[in-house]
Amino acid sequence: MLFFTQCFGAVLDLIHLRFQHYKAKRVFSAAGQLVCVVNPTHSLKYAPTRCATAQTSVEQGILSPCHHHEAVHDPQLVPCTCPLFSCPWEGHLEVVVSHLRQTHRINILQGAEIVFLATDMHLPAPTDWIIMHSCLGHQFLLVLRKQEKYEGHPQFFATMMLIGTPTQADNFTYRLELNRNQRRLKWEATPRSVLECVDSIISDGDCLVLNTSLAQLFSDNGSLAIGIAITTSKVHNTEAEM
């Protein structure tokens, strides 16, 4: 009986996880849309132990590709764009993606439209949910952050950044969509470049901003599903036709 009970509990957990994916796909009904479940990571920008670990990783060879990289189109060095903590890494735009995947283990999804399912929204600030999105021949970084912009009043900030230059970023438009309980909320804007700091983007409010009560309206059992779509901008298309 004990064995049966444990097995039955495991099956129920799998069914529940599968059901969460199904509900996210049902909300964003586009066929073939990918759902990425993203777990939270507490922001450790001021934790010296984590920074020391990052420094060790850099010393073990993360910077090597940058020193030996000869065919560079943009000579400007880019600091680490991962907002989880103050990583001392610097490199060229061409190797930012490999650094984020190898050092920070950030997942990458492919497709013009995906669903970003952030779990455990109730955790205290500061907390980050991060993925990379690959489409239209470029890589984008989606950052969802829970942060207290005013003491005692946590808010959620979501922004999309192109791993490229500001000129390249102007060629795209991204859309973030929340859809639940007969309510729909959309944010559409031009992505910012990773050459800009995500902290300044949040401070400027140039992103999707949700207060706690609004986030709860769209969340389901502590998870928030955000539909992401990236297209080329209309201005870029018009110039191409001319």
Long-range contacts (C-beta under 8 A, 24 or more apart in sequence): 20-117, 20-220, 20-221, 20-223, 21-117, 23-220, 23-225, 24-115, 24-117, 24-225, 25-115, 27-115, 27-179, 27-180, 27-225, 27-227, 28-113, 28-115, 28-177, 28-179, 28-225, 28-227, 30-113, 32-111, 33-111, 33-113, 33-114, 33-115, 33-227, 34-109, 34-110, 34-111, 34-113, 34-114, 34-115, 35-114, 35-115, 35-117, 36-107, 36-109, 36-114, 36-115, 36-116, 36-117, 36-131, 37-117, 37-119, 38-107, 38-116, 38-117, 38-118, 38-119, 38-129, 38-130, 38-131, 38-144, 39-119, 39-120, 39-129, 40-118, 40-119, 40-120, 40-123, 40-127, 40-128, 40-129, 40-146, 41-84, 41-127, 41-128, 41-129, 41-130, 42-123, 42-126, 42-127, 42-128, 43-83, 43-84, 43-85, 43-126, 43-127, 43-128, 43-145, 43-147, 44-84, 44-85, 45-83, 45-84, 45-85, 45-86, 46-86, 47-85, 50-85, 51-85, 51-86, 51-87, 51-88, 54-80, 54-85, 54-86, 54-87, 54-88, 54-89, 54-103, 55-88, 57-103, 58-87, 58-88, 58-89, 62-89, 62-99, 62-102, 62-103, 63-89, 63-90, 63-91, 65-91, 65-95, 65-98, 66-90, 66-91, 66-92, 66-95, 69-94, 69-95, 74-165, 76-195, 78-194, 78-195, 81-141, 81-161, 81-163, 81-194, 81-198, 82-106, 82-130, 83-128, 83-130, 83-143, 83-145, 83-198, 83-199, 84-128, 84-130, 93-163, 93-164, 93-165, 93-194, 96-163, 96-194, 97-132, 97-139, 97-163, 100-132, 100-141, 101-132, 106-130, 106-131, 106-132, 106-141, 107-131, 107-132, 108-132, 108-133, 108-134, 108-139, 109-133, 109-134, 110-134, 110-135, 111-135, 112-136, 112-229, 112-230, 112-231, 113-227, 113-228, 113-229, 114-227, 114-228, 115-225, 115-226, 115-227, 115-228, 116-142, 116-144, 116-225, 116-226, 116-227, 116-228, 117-223, 117-224, 117-225, 117-226, 118-144, 118-223, 118-224, 118-225, 118-226, 119-222, 119-223, 120-222, 120-223, 121-146, 121-156, 121-215, 121-219, 121-222, 121-223, 121-224, 122-222, 124-154, 125-154, 132-163, 133-160, 133-228, 133-230, 135-230, 136-172, 136-230, 136-231, 136-232, 138-162, 138-163, 138-164, 138-168, 138-172, 139-163, 140-174, 140-191, 140-230, 141-194, 142-228, 143-198, 144-224, 144-226, 145-198, 145-202, 147-202, 149-202, 153-211, 153-212, 154-212, 155-209, 155-210, 155-211, 155-212, 156-208, 156-209, 156-210, 156-211, 156-212, 156-215, 156-224, 157-202, 157-207, 157-208, 157-209, 157-210, 158-187, 158-207, 158-208, 158-210, 158-226, 159-191, 159-192, 159-198, 159-201, 159-202, 159-206, 159-207, 159-208, 160-189, 160-191, 160-192, 160-228, 160-230, 161-191, 161-192, 161-193, 161-194, 161-196, 161-198, 161-201, 162-191, 162-192, 162-193, 162-194, 163-194, 164-193, 164-194, 165-193, 165-195, 166-192, 166-193, 166-195, 166-196, 168-193, 169-193, 170-233, 170-235, 170-236, 171-232, 171-233, 171-236, 172-230, 172-231, 172-232, 172-233, 172-236, 173-230, 173-231, 173-232, 173-233, 173-234, 174-228, 174-229, 174-230, 174-231, 175-227, 175-228, 175-229, 175-230, 175-231, 176-208, 176-226, 176-227, 176-228, 177-226, 177-227, 177-228, 177-229, 178-218, 178-224, 178-225, 178-226, 178-227, 179-218, 179-225, 179-227, 180-217, 180-218, 180-219, 180-220, 180-225, 181-217, 181-218, 183-217, 183-218, 185-214, 185-218, 190-233, 191-230
